[in-house]
Amino acid sequence: MAQVWWIRRDARLHDNPALIAAIEAGGPVLPLFIVDPAFPRSPFFSERRWAFLLDVLRSLDADLRARGSRLIVRRGDPSSVIGALRAEGLAETVFTQADVSPLGRARERAVAEVAPLRALQGLTVRPPDVVHKQDGDPYTVFTPYGRAWRNLPLPTAGDVLPAPERIPSPGDLDDGELPANPEYRHADRFPASEAGARARLTAFADGPIQDYAAGRNQLDTSMTSSLSPYFRFGLLSAREAAVAALQARRRARSDEARRGADTWLNELIWREFYAQILYHFPRVRGASFRPEYDRVQWRDDPDGLAAWQEGRTGYPVVDAAMRQLRETGWIHNRARMIVASFLVKDLLIDWRAGERWFMAHLLDGDPGSNNGGWQWTAGTGTDAAPYFRIFNPITQSKKFDPEGAFIRRHVPELRAVPVDYLHEPWKMPDAVQAEAGCRIGRDYPGPIVDHGAARQRTLDAYAAAREDS
């Protein structure tokens, strides 16, 4: 009988507690990935993310073969697949990385009914039930959570588990076969491998992290780590990333460099905060964290939703970000906030429509972080009183893309528009439109909504929901 390493969101060999525990249990190790037919039926399924994962798994298989093992692929419901392996005398104990999502935890419970299961932590640095108030209740506000997170013993390089040199072979088993990849390009920006993830972490921690605090919100430069797709599928452990941030802080030679490392570590802690929110409050997957905002009267506006999805709202920074999302499967966090605020606060469209769209297109679409980010922007989440936070897309555009480099990159209709009009192209005089080759209403749309009027409409809708609670 073999020890089963059930691979879900931990497609890595470095710092993988589930894999190491399976090896230490003794005997052959069966690295198992299960292609669940239910995947494509989920409203949060992404064909782009699926294509990325398939490449990740092929890379993992090569890494396993270099260590005397290989990936075993099976198709079906996880409990049925593992139950069958158990009945055939091929599975002793199942080792897996514990999940925080309702679906992931339900699968763990189902597998535990057919085989001994050990679900080990590894998705986050701190398990979701470790950082809590003195009375044992989970934190629901980030600032005290982040303070408590930092006050616990911080991880060190000695805590990071090395990749095993050899992995006991699963023996004479049919390997199975991964499905063919959908046609998506991602390798140029996100090489789908553990080696690519770790190399990117090293490159970021050795330099750009120092300027992260000052430059992380700029849309016109590449000042972020771009590691989120790797965290999504566990090609990189959260613990190793946190250690890299702490080491960068210790190496820092200026206050600015220290702030950069601290700020990036804080973003990792935000990820952990939203993971524990999803773990303790699974209802947030379909409802507002703050129930009173489930009473907001959202607008049924399919034309407005389509304009937002397709990047033709007439607000250049919104359109640039939405087109980048469709083209690449990734957008900057500042851009995510801008487009989310526009959908919810300018168009008054239910945040859940935006959450689904992001999950359908983002390479890094993560149930906890995506839901938390949308609810933060919508004002329905864990903040104390954020309903009045409404981003002005023009102000955001001028501040975070002042020369329009980001807009010009993704909205070619506007490339020749002078910077004085680029953030509000509808203000161009006819002569300037003609010279720029961009007629508003023909080559590029005018604004589909007046921001000032939309802002008041949203404040009124939220106020009505609060009065009814």
C-alpha positions in Angstrom: 0.0 0.0 0.0 1.1 3.5 -0.8 0.9 6.8 1.1 -1.2 9.1 -1.1 -0.2 12.7 -1.6 -3.5 14.2 -2.8 -2.4 17.3 -4.7 -4.9 20.2 -4.8 -3.4 23.6 -4.2 0.2 22.6 -3.4 1.8 21.7 -6.7 5.4 22.1 -5.3 8.2 20.1 -3.7 9.7 22.8 -1.5 8.2 23.5 1.9 5.3 21.0 1.4 4.2 19.6 4.7 1.8 17.1 3.1 4.4 15.6 0.8 7.0 15.4 3.6 4.5 13.7 6.0 3.7 11.2 3.3 7.3 10.3 2.8 8.0 10.1 6.5 5.0 7.7 6.9 7.2 5.1 5.0 6.6 3.0 1.9 5.8 4.1 -1.6 4.3 7.6 -2.2 1.5 8.1 -4.7 1.4 11.7 -6.0 -2.2 11.9 -7.0 -4.1 14.6 -8.9 -7.8 14.0 -9.5 -9.5 15.6 -12.5 -13.0 16.2 -11.1 -15.7 16.4 -13.8 -17.5 18.9 -11.5 -14.7 21.5 -12.1 -16.2 23.1 -15.3 -19.7 23.2 -13.8 -18.7 25.6 -11.1 -19.8 29.2 -11.6 -16.3 30.2 -10.6 -14.5 28.0 -13.2 -11.9 29.6 -15.4 -10.7 27.9 -18.6 -7.6 30.1 -18.5 -6.8 29.1 -15.0 -7.4 25.5 -15.9 -4.9 25.7 -18.8 -2.3 27.2 -16.4 -2.9 24.5 -13.9 -2.4 21.8 -16.5 0.9 23.2 -17.4 1.8 23.4 -13.7 1.0 19.7 -13.3 3.1 18.8 -16.3 6.0 20.7 -14.8 5.4 19.0 -11.5 5.5 15.6 -13.2 8.9 16.4 -14.6 10.2 17.5 -11.2 8.8 14.2 -9.7 10.4 12.1 -12.4 13.8 13.7 -11.6 13.4 12.4 -8.1 12.3 8.8 -9.0 8.6 9.4 -8.9 5.8 10.6 -11.2 2.4 12.2 -11.2 -0.6 9.8 -11.1 -3.8 11.2 -12.7 -7.3 9.9 -12.1 -10.7 11.2 -13.2 -13.8 11.3 -11.0 -15.2 12.5 -7.7 -12.3 12.5 -5.2 -13.9 10.3 -2.6 -14.9 7.7 -5.3 -11.4 7.7 -6.8 -9.6 7.4 -3.4 -12.2 4.9 -2.2 -11.4 2.7 -5.2 -7.7 3.0 -4.6 -8.3 2.0 -1.0 -10.5 -1.0 -2.1 -7.7 -2.2 -4.4 -5.2 -2.1 -1.6 -3.2 0.8 -3.2 -3.9 3.5 -0.7 -3.0 3.5 3.0 -3.2 7.1 4.3 -4.2 10.2 2.4 -2.0 13.3 3.0 -3.3 16.6 1.7 -3.0 20.3 2.2 -5.9 21.6 4.2 -8.2 23.9 2.4 -10.3 26.8 3.7 -13.1 27.0 1.1 -16.5 25.4 1.7 -16.1 23.1 -1.3 -12.5 22.1 -0.4 -13.5 21.2 3.2 -16.5 19.3 2.0 -14.2 17.2 -0.2 -11.9 16.5 2.7 -14.8 15.3 4.8 -16.0 13.0 2.0 -12.5 11.5 1.5 -12.1 11.0 5.3 -15.2 8.7 5.2 -13.4 6.3 2.7 -9.8 6.5 3.9 -7.6 7.7 6.7 -7.0 11.4 6.0 -4.4 13.8 7.3 -5.0 17.4 6.2 -1.9 19.4 7.0 -1.6 23.2 7.0 0.4 24.9 4.2 -2.0 27.2 2.4 -1.1 30.0 4.7 1.7 30.8 7.2 -0.8 30.8 10.1 -3.5 28.2 10.1 -7.0 29.9 10.0 -7.8 29.0 13.6 -4.5 30.2 15.1 -4.8 34.0 15.0 -7.8 34.9 17.2 -9.1 37.2 19.9 -8.5 36.4 23.6 -12.0 34.9 23.8 -11.2 32.6 20.9 -13.4 34.3 18.3 -11.9 35.1 14.9 -10.8 38.6 14.0 -13.2 40.3 11.6 -11.1 43.5 11.2 -7.8 43.5 9.5 -5.7 45.9 11.7 -6.0 43.9 15.0 -5.6 40.7 13.0 -2.4 41.9 11.4 -1.1 43.0 14.8 -1.8 39.6 16.3 -0.3 37.8 13.3 2.9 39.7 13.7 3.1 39.2 17.4 3.2 35.4 17.0 6.7 33.8 16.4 7.8 34.8 12.9 8.9 32.1 10.5 12.6 31.7 9.8 14.6 30.1 7.0 15.0 27.0 9.3 11.2 26.5 9.2 11.1 26.1 5.4 11.1 22.4 4.5 13.6 21.5 1.8 12.5 19.6 -1.3 13.1 15.9 -0.9 16.0 14.6 -3.0 14.2 11.3 -3.7 10.5 10.4 -3.5 9.6 6.7 -3.2 8.1 5.5 -6.5 4.4 4.7 -6.6 5.2 1.4 -8.3 3.6 -0.2 -11.3 0.5 2.0 -11.7 -1.1 3.3 -14.8 -0.1 7.0 -14.9 -3.3 8.2 -16.3 -3.4 11.3 -18.6 -4.0 15.0 -18.1 -6.6 16.6 -20.4 -5.3 18.6 -23.4 -4.7 22.3 -22.7 -7.2 25.0 -23.7 -5.4 27.5 -25.9 -4.2 30.3 -23.7 -0.8 32.1 -23.6 0.6 32.6 -20.2 4.2 31.3 -20.3 5.6 34.6 -21.5 4.5 36.4 -18.3 3.9 33.5 -15.9 6.1 30.4 -16.5 4.0 27.6 -15.1 6.6 25.9 -12.9 7.8 25.9 -9.3 11.3 26.9 -10.5 9.8 29.9 -12.2 7.9 30.9 -9.1 10.9 30.6 -6.8 13.1 32.5 -9.2 10.6 35.3 -9.4 10.4 35.5 -5.6 14.2 35.7 -5.3 14.4 38.4 -8.0 11.8 40.5 -6.3 13.2 40.1 -2.8 16.7 41.0 -3.9 15.7 44.4 -5.2 12.2 45.6 -6.2 10.8 44.9 -2.8 12.7 47.9 -1.5 10.6 50.3 -3.6 7.3 48.4 -3.1 5.8 50.8 -0.6 6.4 53.8 -2.9 5.5 52.3 -6.2 3.1 49.5 -5.6 0.0 51.5 -6.7 1.4 52.8 -9.9 -0.2 51.4 -13.0 2.4 52.6 -15.4 5.3 50.7 -13.9 6.0 47.1 -12.8 6.6 47.5 -9.1 4.6 44.5 -7.8 5.9 41.0 -7.3 3.4 39.3 -9.8 3.5 36.2 -7.6 -0.2 35.8 -7.1 -0.8 33.0 -9.7 1.9 31.0 -8.0 0.3 31.4 -4.6 -3.0 30.3 -6.1 -1.8 26.9 -7.1 0.8 26.5 -4.4 3.9 26.6 -6.5 5.3 28.9 -3.8 4.6 28.5 -0.1 3.3 31.4 1.9 5.9 30.6 4.6 8.8 30.9 2.2 7.5 34.2 0.8 7.1 35.6 4.3 10.7 34.5 5.2 11.9 36.3 2.1 10.1 39.5 3.1 11.5 39.3 6.6 15.0 38.7 5.3 14.7 41.6 2.9 13.7 43.8 5.8 16.8 42.8 7.8 19.0 43.5 4.8 17.4 46.9 4.2 19.8 49.9 4.3 17.2 52.6 4.4 13.8 53.4 6.0 12.2 53.3 2.5 13.6 49.8 1.9 12.3 48.6 5.2 8.9 50.0 4.5 8.9 48.2 1.2 9.5 44.8 2.8 7.0 45.6 5.6 4.3 46.6 3.1 4.7 43.5 1.0 4.6 41.3 4.1 1.4 43.2 5.0 -0.1 42.1 1.6 0.7 38.5 2.5 -1.1 39.0 5.8 -4.1 40.4 4.0 -4.2 37.1 2.0 -4.2 35.2 5.3 -6.9 37.4 6.8 -9.3 36.7 3.9 -8.5 33.0 4.0 -9.5 32.8 7.7 -12.6 34.9 7.0 -13.7 32.4 4.4 -12.9 29.5 6.8 -14.9 30.9 9.7 -17.7 32.6 7.7 -18.3 30.4 4.6 -21.5 32.2 3.9 -19.5 35.1 2.3 -19.2 33.0 -0.9 -22.8 33.9 -1.6 -23.8 36.7 0.7 -22.5 40.0 2.2 -20.4 39.7 5.3 -22.5 42.5 6.7 -26.0 41.2 6.2 -27.7 44.7 6.0 -26.0 45.2 2.6 -27.9 42.3 1.2 -30.8 44.7 1.1 -29.1 47.1 -1.4 -31.3 47.4 -4.4 -28.9 46.6 -7.2 -29.6 47.7 -10.7 -30.4 45.1 -13.4 -28.2 46.6 -16.2 -27.0 44.0 -18.7 -25.8 46.6 -21.1 -23.7 48.4 -18.4 -22.3 45.0 -17.2 -21.3 44.1 -20.8 -19.7 47.5 -21.3 -17.7 47.0 -18.1 -16.7 43.4 -19.0 -15.6 44.4 -22.5 -13.7 47.6 -21.6 -15.9 50.2 -23.3 -17.3 52.3 -20.4 -15.8 55.5 -21.7 -13.5 55.8 -18.7 -10.0 55.0 -20.0 -8.4 53.6 -16.9 -11.4 51.3 -16.3 -11.4 50.1 -19.9 -7.6 49.6 -20.0 -7.8 47.4 -16.9 -10.7 45.3 -18.1 -9.1 44.8 -21.5 -5.8 43.8 -19.8 -7.8 41.2 -17.7 -9.3 39.6 -20.8 -6.0 39.7 -22.7 -3.6 38.4 -20.0 -5.6 37.0 -17.0 -4.0 39.4 -14.6 -4.4 43.0 -13.5 -2.7 45.1 -10.9 -4.3 45.3 -7.4 -4.9 49.1 -7.8 -6.7 48.4 -11.1 -8.8 45.7 -9.5 -10.0 48.3 -6.9 -10.7 50.9 -9.5 -12.8 48.6 -11.8 -14.6 47.0 -8.9 -15.6 50.4 -7.5 -16.8 51.4 -10.9 -19.0 48.3 -11.3 -20.5 48.5 -7.8 -20.5 52.2 -7.0 -20.9 53.9 -10.4 -23.1 51.3 -12.1 -24.7 50.0 -8.9 -24.4 46.4 -10.1 -24.2 43.6 -7.6 -20.6 42.9 -6.5 -21.2 39.2 -7.0 -21.4 39.7 -10.8 -17.9 41.2 -10.6 -16.6 38.4 -8.4 -17.8 35.8 -10.9 -16.2 37.7 -13.8 -12.9 37.9 -12.1 -13.0 34.3 -11.1 -13.7 33.4 -14.8 -10.7 35.3 -16.1 -8.0 35.7 -13.4 -5.0 33.3 -13.3 -4.8 34.0 -9.6 -8.5 33.7 -8.9 -8.6 32.7 -5.3 -11.9 32.1 -3.5 -10.9 34.0 -0.3 -8.8 36.9 -1.7 -11.2 37.6 -4.6 -14.3 37.5 -2.4 -12.6 39.6 0.3 -11.4 42.2 -2.2 -14.8 42.5 -3.9 -16.6 42.9 -0.5 -14.0 45.4 0.6 -14.6 47.6 -2.4 -18.3 47.1 -2.3 -18.4 48.1 1.3 -20.3 44.9 2.3 -17.3 43.2 3.9 -15.2 43.4 7.1 -14.5 47.1 7.2 -16.3 49.0 9.9 -18.1 51.7 7.8 -16.8 51.7 4.2 -20.0 52.1 2.2 -19.1 55.7 1.4 -15.7 54.7 -0.2 -16.3 55.5 -3.9 -13.3 55.8 -6.2 -13.3 58.6 -8.7 -12.0 56.9 -11.9 -10.7 60.2 -13.2 -8.8 61.0 -10.1 -7.4 57.5 -9.8 -6.3 57.6 -13.4 -4.5 60.9 -13.1 -2.8 59.8 -9.9 -1.7 56.3 -10.8 -1.2 56.6 -14.6 -0.2 60.3 -14.9 1.3 60.1 -18.4 -1.2 57.5 -19.6 1.3 54.8 -20.4 -1.0 52.1 -19.0 -4.0 53.4 -20.8 -2.2 53.7 -24.2 -0.8 50.2 -23.8 -4.3 48.6 -23.6 -6.6 51.1 -25.3 -5.1 51.7 -28.7 -7.9 54.1 -29.8 -6.5 56.6 -27.3 -2.7 56.3 -28.1 -2.6 59.6 -30.0 -4.7 61.6 -27.6 -2.8 64.3 -25.8 -2.2 63.6 -22.1 -4.2 66.7 -21.1 -7.3 64.9 -22.4 -6.4 61.3 -22.0 -8.1 60.8 -18.6 -11.2 62.6 -19.8 -11.3 62.2 -23.6 -14.9 63.3 -23.9 -13.6 66.8 -23.2 -11.5 66.9 -26.3 -12.5 69.7 -28.8 -13.5 68.5 -32.2 -10.2 69.7 -33.7 -8.2 67.7 -31.2 -10.3 64.6 -31.8 -9.7 64.9 -35.5 -5.9 65.3 -35.0 -5.8 62.3 -32.6 -7.8 60.2 -34.9 -10.3 59.4 -32.1 -13.8 60.6 -32.5 -15.8 60.2 -29.2 -18.9 58.2 -29.8 -17.4 56.6 -33.0 -13.8 55.4 -32.2 -14.1 55.4 -28.5 -17.3 55.7 -26.4 -18.4 58.6 -24.3 -18.9 57.9 -20.5 -21.8 55.5 -19.9 -22.5 57.1 -16.6 -21.9 60.5 -14.9 -19.7 59.8 -11.9 -21.1 62.6 -9.7 -24.7 61.5 -10.2 -23.8 57.8 -9.9 -22.0 58.5 -6.6 -25.1 60.1 -5.1 -27.3 57.3 -6.4 -25.1 54.8 -4.7 -25.0 56.6 -1.4 -28.8 56.8 -1.4 -29.1 53.1 -2.2 -26.8 52.1 0.7 -28.4 54.5 3.1 -31.8 52.9 2.3 -30.4 49.5 2.9 -29.0 50.6 6.3 -32.3 52.2 7.3 -34.2 49.0 6.5 -31.9 46.9 8.7 
